């Protein structure tokens, strides 16, 4: 497949076997001497600017940062400059950037071609007009070019908004009410989707604080990679008003943290057709990253609706949208008080000229540079190098990748699964292991701090995104830095019930 970033698909059963072994072990982490005298010394001596800004920001910002990605041990780092594969903090320290803003910048941070287009736009039109701009049409047309299944596209402000719109469309189109999601998946933070986050089977027990219980009464959760359980839920829902949609992250929940079988999505498609539900692909991370045609192109699956985010604005703000088959997408046609049966969708600054032009230009550059394939090869190189290091140092960590999405599980903090049709059974299992999960999460963040002190930025110490800006030399240097951390990892007596 042209411009595809995935060269292999690992067996999820084997990955899960290794993850189960990892969570059966006590925690392995950098020893206290290295953490206290090397890692903490780095932050104390070389990151004073970041610490000062964070300490003052706590007076004005809840938690001291504006976005969850910015939380990291021992305190959030304040970045002042980005350049391709690198980040530079307030004190001038350089880092290899495997966060890539959480995934959207597959071209590398602050990509010059996109930046120049944006600057030109700002000098002429400005970032927003409140009226139609040509770039709105250009990006919708460009997406359709690479994803023919997205016959129509509506730009929105975020992935969360896009999921909200898609669920409304699904309920209008099917006249059914219930939504099935895969346990552990993240589909934004709207009330009905803050359910079963991170840990399958957790339902409303972990994250749904401040949300009335009735908000997710029409949301169901099933075990990842389990078509049999999905069909049971679809059958059950026939008696409860029917299923409007099944929403999936196509490489597995949490960007493939819980990988699925190669043919899983085709199985979901067949079940959706059988039970009259729409299939929604959440391609917020995978769209224009795993392939120019998205995960739907890679898996050769035609979803009814597709959720976009991140890359769709080229790394610039207001990154989101929903598209799909014309018969469904047109159910959110714009216009006030039309009297027609439409899904109400808003967003004053959605589809602003800046975001649309940045996204349009980025997608064109992804095609021109073959970015998905280049980043995917660097993801393979990084993952294979990590596997070699884990074997060299006899560590029980688990490394695998879906192209440019690389996973390095050092504690298995998110590898638990309490999925069950029985809520009581799930709840009891979750409560039993809750403290252990948080201990493992703390250790995962400790490892992330050790990577940071060695000049590597990751997502929470467990996920890494490669980009077009990465070269074999950069990947090999990163592996040298990972090795420096792994040398100091020891088995502890923490992390078991």
C-alpha positions as CSV (number, residue, x, y, z in Angstrom):
1,X,0.0,0.0,0.0
2,X,1.4,3.4,-1.0
3,X,2.4,5.7,1.8
4,X,1.6,3.2,4.5
5,X,3.5,3.3,7.8
6,X,2.8,-0.2,9.1
7,X,5.1,-3.0,7.8
8,X,4.0,-5.7,10.3
9,X,1.2,-6.6,12.6
10,X,2.2,-8.4,15.8
11,X,-0.1,-11.0,17.3
12,X,-2.1,-9.4,20.1
13,X,-2.3,-12.7,22.0
14,X,1.5,-12.8,22.3
15,X,1.7,-9.1,23.3
16,X,-1.0,-9.7,26.0
17,X,0.8,-12.8,27.2
18,X,3.9,-10.7,27.8
19,X,1.9,-7.9,29.4
20,X,0.3,-10.4,31.8
21,X,3.7,-11.7,32.8
22,X,4.8,-8.1,33.3
23,X,2.0,-7.4,35.7
24,X,2.6,-10.7,37.5
25,X,6.1,-9.4,38.4
26,X,7.0,-6.9,41.1
27,X,7.8,-3.5,39.5
28,X,11.2,-3.1,37.8
29,X,12.3,0.5,37.8
30,X,15.5,2.7,38.1
31,X,17.0,2.2,41.5
32,X,16.7,4.9,44.2
33,X,20.4,5.9,44.0
34,X,20.2,6.6,40.3
35,X,16.8,8.4,40.6
36,X,17.9,10.6,43.5
37,X,21.4,11.4,42.5
38,X,21.2,11.5,38.7
39,X,17.6,12.0,37.6
40,X,16.5,14.5,40.3
41,X,19.9,16.2,40.2
42,X,19.2,16.9,36.5
43,X,15.9,18.6,37.2
44,X,17.2,20.5,40.2
45,X,20.2,21.9,38.5
46,X,19.4,22.2,34.8
47,X,15.6,22.8,34.8
48,X,15.2,25.8,37.1
49,X,13.4,27.8,34.6
50,X,10.7,25.2,34.1
51,X,10.3,24.7,37.8
52,X,9.9,28.5,38.4
53,X,7.2,28.8,35.7
54,X,5.4,25.7,37.0
55,X,5.4,26.9,40.6
56,X,3.9,30.3,39.6
57,X,1.4,28.8,37.2
58,X,-0.1,26.8,40.1
59,X,-1.4,30.1,41.5
60,X,-3.5,30.7,38.4
61,X,-4.0,27.3,36.6
62,X,-5.7,24.3,38.3
63,X,-2.9,21.7,38.7
64,X,-0.4,24.1,37.1
65,X,-0.9,23.1,33.5
66,X,-3.6,23.5,30.9
67,X,-3.4,20.0,29.3
68,X,-3.1,16.5,30.8
69,X,-0.2,15.6,28.5
70,X,1.9,18.2,30.3
71,X,1.9,16.4,33.7
72,X,5.1,14.6,34.3
73,X,7.5,13.8,37.2
74,X,8.9,15.6,39.1
75,X,7.2,18.7,37.6
76,X,5.9,19.7,34.2
77,X,8.6,20.8,31.8
78,X,8.2,24.2,30.1
79,X,9.1,24.1,26.4
80,X,10.3,27.2,24.6
81,X,11.2,25.9,21.1
82,X,10.5,23.1,18.7
83,X,12.4,22.0,15.6
84,X,11.5,18.8,13.8
85,X,12.7,15.9,16.0
86,X,13.7,18.1,18.9
87,X,12.2,20.1,21.8
88,X,14.1,22.8,23.8
89,X,13.0,23.7,27.3
90,X,13.0,27.1,29.1
91,X,16.6,26.5,30.1
92,X,17.8,25.6,26.6
93,X,18.1,21.8,27.2
94,X,17.6,19.7,24.1
95,X,15.3,16.6,23.9
96,X,14.5,14.1,21.3
97,X,10.8,14.5,20.8
98,X,8.8,11.2,20.8
99,X,5.7,13.0,22.1
100,X,5.2,14.9,18.9
101,X,2.4,16.9,20.6
102,X,0.6,13.6,21.4
103,X,0.7,12.4,17.8
104,X,-0.4,15.1,15.3
105,X,3.0,16.3,14.0
106,X,4.0,13.3,11.9
107,X,6.0,15.8,9.7
108,X,7.9,16.9,12.8
109,X,7.3,19.9,15.0
110,X,7.0,23.3,13.5
111,X,7.3,22.0,10.0
112,X,8.5,24.9,7.7
113,X,6.2,24.5,4.7
114,X,3.1,24.5,6.9
115,X,4.4,27.4,9.0
116,X,5.1,29.5,5.9
117,X,1.6,29.0,4.6
118,X,0.1,29.9,8.0
119,X,2.3,33.1,8.2
120,X,1.1,34.1,4.8
121,X,-2.5,33.6,5.7
122,X,-2.1,35.6,8.9
123,X,-0.6,38.5,6.9
124,X,-3.5,38.6,4.5
125,X,-6.7,37.1,5.9
126,X,-6.0,36.6,9.6
127,X,-6.9,33.4,11.5
128,X,-10.7,33.7,11.4
129,X,-13.4,35.5,9.5
130,X,-16.6,33.9,10.8
131,X,-17.5,33.3,7.1
132,X,-16.7,30.8,4.4
133,X,-13.1,30.4,3.4
134,X,-11.7,28.4,0.4
135,X,-9.5,26.3,2.7
136,X,-12.7,24.7,4.2
137,X,-13.5,23.2,0.8
138,X,-9.8,22.3,0.1
139,X,-9.3,20.3,3.2
140,X,-12.6,18.4,2.8
141,X,-11.7,17.6,-0.8
142,X,-8.1,16.5,0.1
143,X,-9.4,14.2,2.8
144,X,-11.8,12.6,0.3
145,X,-9.0,12.1,-2.1
146,X,-7.1,9.9,0.3
147,X,-10.1,8.4,2.1
148,X,-12.9,7.9,-0.5
149,X,-15.1,6.6,2.3
150,X,-15.2,10.1,3.7
151,X,-17.5,11.5,1.1
152,X,-18.3,14.6,3.1
153,X,-16.4,16.2,6.0
154,X,-17.3,18.7,8.7
155,X,-14.4,20.4,10.5
156,X,-14.8,20.9,14.2
157,X,-12.7,22.1,17.1
158,X,-11.5,18.8,18.6
159,X,-11.9,15.1,18.6
160,X,-14.2,15.3,21.6
161,X,-16.7,17.5,19.7
162,X,-16.4,15.2,16.7
163,X,-17.4,12.1,18.7
164,X,-20.3,14.0,20.1
165,X,-21.5,14.9,16.6
166,X,-21.0,11.3,15.3
167,X,-23.1,9.8,18.1
168,X,-25.9,12.3,17.3
169,X,-25.8,11.4,13.6
170,X,-25.8,7.6,14.5
171,X,-28.9,8.0,16.6
172,X,-30.8,10.0,14.0
173,X,-29.8,7.6,11.2
174,X,-30.7,4.4,13.0
175,X,-33.4,5.6,15.3
176,X,-31.5,3.5,18.0
177,X,-30.2,4.9,21.2
178,X,-27.4,2.8,22.6
179,X,-23.7,3.2,21.9
180,X,-21.1,0.5,22.3
181,X,-17.5,1.4,23.0
182,X,-14.5,-0.9,23.5
183,X,-13.2,-1.0,27.1
184,X,-10.1,1.1,27.8
185,X,-10.6,3.3,24.7
186,X,-10.5,7.1,24.8
187,X,-13.0,9.0,22.7
188,X,-12.8,12.4,24.3
189,X,-14.2,13.7,27.5
190,X,-17.9,14.3,26.8
191,X,-20.2,12.9,29.6
192,X,-21.3,9.8,27.8
193,X,-17.8,8.8,26.7
194,X,-16.0,9.1,30.1
195,X,-16.9,5.5,30.7
196,X,-14.5,2.6,30.7
197,X,-11.4,4.8,30.2
198,X,-7.9,3.3,30.4
199,X,-9.0,0.0,32.1
200,X,-11.6,-2.3,30.4
201,X,-14.4,-3.1,32.7
202,X,-13.9,0.0,34.9
203,X,-17.1,1.5,33.4
204,X,-18.0,4.5,35.6
205,X,-15.8,3.6,38.6
206,X,-12.5,5.4,37.8
207,X,-12.9,8.7,35.9
208,X,-16.6,9.8,35.8
209,X,-16.6,12.2,38.7
210,X,-18.9,15.1,38.4
211,X,-21.0,13.3,35.8
212,X,-24.6,12.4,36.6
213,X,-25.1,8.7,36.4
214,X,-27.8,9.1,33.8
215,X,-25.4,10.6,31.3
216,X,-23.9,7.3,30.4
217,X,-26.9,5.1,30.9
218,X,-27.0,4.5,27.1
219,X,-23.3,3.7,26.9
220,X,-22.1,0.1,26.9
221,X,-18.6,-1.3,27.1
222,X,-17.2,-4.6,25.8
223,X,-13.8,-6.3,26.1
224,X,-11.1,-5.4,23.5
225,X,-10.5,-7.8,20.7
226,X,-13.6,-9.9,21.6
227,X,-16.1,-10.2,18.8
228,X,-18.1,-12.8,20.8
229,X,-18.7,-10.4,23.6
230,X,-19.6,-7.6,21.2
231,X,-22.2,-9.7,19.5
232,X,-23.7,-10.6,22.9
233,X,-24.0,-6.9,23.7
234,X,-25.6,-6.2,20.3
235,X,-28.1,-9.0,20.9
236,X,-28.9,-7.8,24.4
237,X,-29.4,-4.2,23.1
238,X,-32.1,-5.3,20.6
239,X,-34.4,-5.6,23.6
240,X,-33.3,-2.2,25.0
241,X,-33.9,0.2,22.0
242,X,-31.2,-1.1,19.7
243,X,-27.5,-0.1,19.1
244,X,-27.0,3.2,17.2
245,X,-23.2,2.7,16.8
246,X,-20.1,0.8,17.7
247,X,-17.2,3.1,18.1
248,X,-13.6,1.8,17.9
249,X,-10.0,2.9,17.8
250,X,-9.0,0.7,14.9
251,X,-5.5,-0.2,16.2
252,X,-6.9,-0.9,19.6
253,X,-7.9,1.2,22.7
254,X,-5.5,4.0,23.8
255,X,-3.8,4.1,20.4
256,X,-3.0,0.4,20.4
257,X,-2.1,0.1,24.0
258,X,-4.5,-2.9,23.8
259,X,-3.8,-4.2,20.4
260,X,-6.4,-6.1,18.3
261,X,-6.2,-8.8,15.8
262,X,-5.5,-8.0,12.1
263,X,-9.0,-9.0,11.1
264,X,-10.8,-7.6,14.2
265,X,-12.2,-4.5,12.5
266,X,-13.7,-6.5,9.6
267,X,-15.4,-8.6,12.2
268,X,-16.9,-5.4,13.9
269,X,-18.0,-4.2,10.4
270,X,-19.9,-7.5,9.8
271,X,-21.6,-7.3,13.2
272,X,-22.6,-3.7,12.7
273,X,-24.2,-4.6,9.4
274,X,-26.0,-7.6,11.0
275,X,-27.5,-5.6,13.9
276,X,-28.2,-2.4,12.1
277,X,-25.6,-0.2,13.9
278,X,-23.3,2.3,12.4
279,X,-19.6,1.7,12.6
280,X,-17.5,4.7,13.7
281,X,-13.7,4.7,13.3
282,X,-12.0,7.0,15.7
283,X,-9.0,8.0,13.6
284,X,-7.9,10.9,15.8
285,X,-4.4,9.3,16.1
286,X,-4.3,6.9,13.2
287,X,-5.6,9.2,10.5
288,X,-2.7,10.3,8.2
289,X,-0.3,8.6,10.6
290,X,-0.5,4.8,10.1
291,X,-1.3,5.4,6.4
292,X,-2.3,8.3,4.1
293,X,-5.6,6.4,3.7
294,X,-5.9,6.0,7.5
295,X,-6.4,2.8,9.4
296,X,-9.5,2.2,7.3
297,X,-7.2,2.0,4.2
298,X,-4.8,-0.3,6.0
299,X,-7.4,-2.6,7.3
300,X,-9.6,-2.4,4.1
301,X,-12.7,-1.6,6.2
302,X,-15.4,0.9,5.2
303,X,-16.7,2.7,8.4
304,X,-19.9,4.7,8.2
305,X,-18.4,7.6,10.0
306,X,-14.8,8.7,10.7
307,X,-13.6,10.9,13.6
308,X,-10.6,13.1,12.9
309,X,-8.3,15.2,15.2
310,X,-4.7,16.1,15.7
311,X,-3.2,15.8,12.2
312,X,-6.2,17.2,10.5
313,X,-5.1,20.7,11.4
314,X,-1.4,20.0,10.8
315,X,-0.5,20.4,14.5
316,X,-2.3,23.7,14.8
317,X,-5.3,24.4,17.1
318,X,-8.9,23.5,16.4
319,X,-8.0,20.0,15.2
320,X,-11.1,17.9,14.8
321,X,-13.8,16.8,12.4
322,X,-16.3,14.1,11.4
323,X,-16.9,12.7,8.0
324,X,-18.3,9.7,6.2
325,X,-20.9,8.4,3.8
326,X,-22.9,11.3,2.4
327,X,-26.2,9.9,3.6
328,X,-24.9,10.1,7.2
329,X,-22.6,13.1,7.1
330,X,-25.3,15.4,5.6
331,X,-27.4,14.9,8.7
332,X,-25.3,17.7,10.3
333,X,-25.8,20.2,7.5
334,X,-25.2,23.7,8.7
335,X,-27.9,26.3,9.0
336,X,-30.1,27.8,11.7
337,X,-33.7,26.8,12.4
338,X,-34.0,24.8,9.3
339,X,-36.8,22.7,10.8
340,X,-35.1,19.6,9.3
341,X,-34.2,16.5,11.3
342,X,-30.5,17.3,11.8
343,X,-27.8,16.7,14.3
344,X,-27.1,20.0,16.0
345,X,-23.4,20.8,15.6
346,X,-21.7,24.0,16.5
347,X,-18.3,25.7,17.0
348,X,-17.8,29.4,16.2
349,X,-14.1,29.0,15.5
350,X,-14.3,25.5,14.0
351,X,-13.0,25.3,10.4
352,X,-11.2,28.6,10.8
353,X,-8.9,29.5,7.8
354,X,-5.8,28.9,9.9
355,X,-6.6,25.4,10.9
356,X,-8.1,24.4,7.6
357,X,-5.2,25.7,5.5
358,X,-2.6,24.2,7.9
359,X,-4.3,20.8,7.7
360,X,-4.7,20.9,4.0
361,X,-1.0,21.8,3.5
362,X,0.1,19.1,6.0
363,X,-1.8,16.4,4.3
364,X,-0.3,17.4,0.9
365,X,3.1,17.3,2.5
366,X,2.5,13.9,4.1
367,X,1.8,12.6,0.6
368,X,4.7,14.4,-1.1
369,X,7.3,13.3,1.5
370,X,5.9,9.8,2.0
371,X,5.8,10.7,5.7
372,X,3.8,7.8,6.9
373,X,6.2,5.2,5.5
374,X,9.3,7.1,6.6
375,X,8.0,7.6,10.2
376,X,6.8,3.9,10.2
377,X,10.3,2.7,9.4
378,X,11.8,4.8,12.1
379,X,9.2,3.3,14.5
380,X,10.3,-0.2,13.5
381,X,13.9,0.7,14.1
382,X,13.1,2.2,17.5
383,X,11.0,-0.7,18.6
384,X,13.5,-3.4,17.4
385,X,16.3,-1.5,19.2
386,X,14.3,-1.4,22.4
387,X,13.6,-5.1,22.1
388,X,17.3,-5.8,21.8
389,X,18.0,-3.7,24.9
390,X,15.3,-5.4,26.9
391,X,16.8,-8.8,26.1
392,X,20.3,-7.6,26.8
393,X,19.4,-6.4,30.3
394,X,16.9,-9.2,30.9
395,X,14.0,-6.8,31.6
396,X,10.4,-8.0,31.6
397,X,9.3,-4.8,29.7
398,X,7.2,-5.1,26.6
399,X,8.0,-3.2,23.3
400,X,5.8,-3.4,20.2
401,X,4.6,-0.9,17.6
402,X,2.0,-0.1,15.0
403,X,4.3,1.7,12.6
404,X,5.2,5.1,14.0
405,X,3.2,4.4,17.2
406,X,5.6,2.7,19.5
407,X,4.7,1.2,22.9
408,X,7.2,0.6,25.7
409,X,5.4,-0.9,28.7
410,X,7.6,-0.9,31.7
411,X,5.1,-1.5,34.5
412,X,1.9,-2.6,32.8
413,X,-0.1,0.1,34.7
414,X,-2.8,0.0,32.1
415,X,-2.7,-3.7,31.2
416,X,-5.5,-4.8,33.6
417,X,-8.8,-5.9,32.3
418,X,-12.0,-6.3,34.3
419,X,-14.4,-6.7,31.4
420,X,-17.4,-8.7,32.2
421,X,-21.1,-8.8,31.6
422,X,-21.4,-8.9,35.4
423,X,-20.9,-5.4,36.9
424,X,-20.4,-6.7,40.4
425,X,-17.6,-9.0,39.3
426,X,-15.9,-6.2,37.5
427,X,-16.3,-3.7,40.3
428,X,-14.9,-6.1,42.9
429,X,-11.9,-6.9,40.7
430,X,-11.2,-3.3,40.0
431,X,-11.4,-2.3,43.7
432,X,-9.1,-5.1,44.6
433,X,-6.4,-4.0,42.2
434,X,-6.9,-0.2,42.3
435,X,-4.1,0.6,44.7
436,X,-1.7,-1.6,42.7
437,X,-2.6,0.1,39.5
438,X,-1.8,3.5,40.9
439,X,1.5,2.2,42.3
440,X,2.4,1.0,38.8
441,X,1.3,4.3,37.3
442,X,3.6,6.2,39.7
443,X,6.5,3.9,38.6
444,X,5.7,4.4,34.9
445,X,5.9,8.2,35.5
446,X,9.2,7.7,37.4
447,X,10.6,5.9,34.3
448,X,9.3,8.8,32.2
449,X,11.3,11.2,34.4
450,X,14.5,9.1,33.9
451,X,14.0,9.2,30.1
452,X,13.5,13.0,30.3
453,X,16.6,13.4,32.3
454,X,18.4,11.6,29.5
455,X,17.0,13.9,26.8
456,X,14.0,11.8,25.6
457,X,10.4,13.1,25.8
458,X,7.8,10.3,25.8
459,X,4.0,10.2,26.4
460,X,3.8,9.2,30.1
461,X,6.9,7.1,29.8
462,X,5.1,4.4,27.9
463,X,4.3,5.6,24.3
464,X,6.5,7.1,21.6
465,X,5.6,8.7,18.3
466,X,8.1,8.8,15.5
467,X,8.0,11.4,12.7
468,X,9.4,12.3,9.3
469,X,12.0,14.3,11.1
470,X,13.5,11.2,12.7
471,X,16.6,9.7,11.0
472,X,18.4,6.4,11.7
473,X,21.1,8.5,13.5
474,X,18.5,10.1,15.8
475,X,16.9,6.8,16.6
476,X,20.3,5.2,17.3
477,X,21.2,8.1,19.6
478,X,17.8,7.7,21.4
479,X,18.5,4.0,21.9
480,X,21.9,4.9,23.5
481,X,20.0,7.1,25.9
482,X,17.4,4.4,26.7
483,X,20.3,2.0,27.4
484,X,21.8,4.4,29.9
485,X,18.4,4.3,31.8
486,X,18.0,0.5,31.5
487,X,21.5,0.0,33.0
488,X,20.1,1.2,36.3
489,X,16.8,-0.7,36.4
490,X,16.3,-3.1,39.3
491,X,13.6,-5.4,40.5
492,X,11.7,-4.0,43.5
493,X,9.3,-5.4,46.0
494,X,6.5,-3.1,44.9
495,X,3.5,-3.6,42.7
496,X,1.9,-6.8,43.8
497,X,-1.4,-7.3,45.7
